[in-house]
Amino acid sequence: MSTELKIVMFTDQVDSTANTTLRTNAEIVQVALEQDDLTNEVLRVTDGVLLKDTGDGAFAQFSAVLQAVQAGVLLQQRVAERNAAQRNNRLHFDLHIGIDVGELVVLANGELRGEAANRCARICSECPPGEVYISDAAAGMLNQNEVDLEALPTRELKGLKGATRVYRVRALHVQPESAPNPFVWRSGVTAAANFFDREEEQRTLRSYLHGRQNCQIVGPHCIGKTPLLRQVERAAVNWNKHTVVAYLDPHDPRCYSLAGWLSEVSQQCHWSTPATTLNDFAARIVTTLEQGLHPVLCLDEFEELTMRPDEFTRNFFLALRSCGEKGMSIVTASRKPLSELFDPSDKLVSPFYTAFRHLPLGPFQPADAEDFVNIYRPGTPAFTPDEKGAILDFANGHPLALQIACYHVLDAKNSGSISAAIIKAADEMRVILPRGW
């Protein structure tokens, strides 16, 4: 235990208890998660450290008062931007924010105790929604060219002796580093936070898996087949807690051979030892099913398997069919239907692909494309109506075109025109998809 000079910030949701009673359980969870996301993003940008999540607020520390003020101002801006993007008023929330500096006792577990922490919490409670209040001690550690402050009348704070001088942050002249452009994805989206929409397709896939069916996701290059398949990998266990999922990417060198493919499946299915033969693989699947589990194979870029006939022979596909008949589900992704990837004269293999439901994947619907452009992203300024129109007209619902157009239009906000940004987007799309989209 030691005593150290600390710069701390408290945040607290305005009328949290009253607002919570008006929200559904799903809305309560959504508000809490989004508040946490905003806070964490702001702390990352300003090098703040979260000390404690108070449930409807946060307690954080900083290495400089300017960083704390930047965090407070930026967080209030993020909350205002988020609220403006919400159509449901019950999802709106506001924050009190207070900042102080002083000697605090650092406990062995890293927690802070002392008058400065108490005073910071009281200053926070005095702060009106959307504002940032700081103590007299914190104000004395700022340069005049960094922050414009307004001195408020001294006041008695509950639990503290004597009058306390508080300042309102009127303007911030030194801005924190801006958030990076979020529209950077060009390859398949693999992170859940970056996956967007495909709600109808997810419902269809959920129904197929519930019925122990196989499904082939079919669509052109860069339409979003891999992101959807990876979403199945993530979501299937939420749809059915007894699901065991293995995602196989044939571009992975470990999947170039049957032995490597079997080893990768074994690892993802958490088998104690890898399957070494198709017979062994089939036996493991049967054991998994007997344990009350539902094995699901997600096979990306399926055409790659058919292009290695020496490794993935007819017997391989017949083994998969046999496992499917026993209760395993297979979800494939390919540019062409499975029936076009096999020799039509091979009648022995045709029962494999005829057992697959067909799920075509195309561009986003207009409403979904508009939602993609409108969705609130922390740190990303909203697009103007003209910018939105240019992006939507250019992309015509194509997921990658939307991503690329948003990237260049956002990049042009500081310097450049909308038309120049769309030209750059078109040039990039021609490189990726030279035959058009």
Secondary structure as UniProt FT lines:
FT   STRAND          2..13
FT   TURN            14..15
FT   HELIX           16..22
FT   HELIX           25..46
FT   STRAND          49..53
FT   STRAND          57..62
FT   HELIX           65..84
FT   HELIX           89..91
FT   STRAND          95..106
FT   TURN            108..109
FT   STRAND          112..113
FT   HELIX           115..126
FT   TURN            129..130
FT   STRAND          133..135
FT   HELIX           136..139
FT   TURN            140..141
FT   TURN            144..146
FT   STRAND          147..151
FT   STRAND          155..156
FT   TURN            158..159
FT   STRAND          163..164
FT   STRAND          166..172
FT   HELIX           192..194
FT   HELIX           199..210
FT   TURN            211..212
FT   STRAND          214..218
FT   TURN            221..222
FT   HELIX           225..239
FT   TURN            241..242
FT   STRAND          243..248
FT   TURN            250..251
FT   HELIX           253..255
FT   HELIX           258..268
FT   TURN            269..270
FT   HELIX           278..290
FT   TURN            291..292
FT   STRAND          294..299
FT   HELIX           303..306
FT   TURN            309..311
FT   HELIX           314..326
FT   STRAND          329..334
FT   HELIX           338..340
FT   TURN            344..345
FT   TURN            347..349
FT   HELIX           350..354
FT   STRAND          356..360
FT   HELIX           366..374
FT   TURN            378..379
FT   HELIX           385..395
FT   TURN            396..397
FT   HELIX           399..411
FT   TURN            412..414
FT   HELIX           418..432
FT   TURN            434..435
//
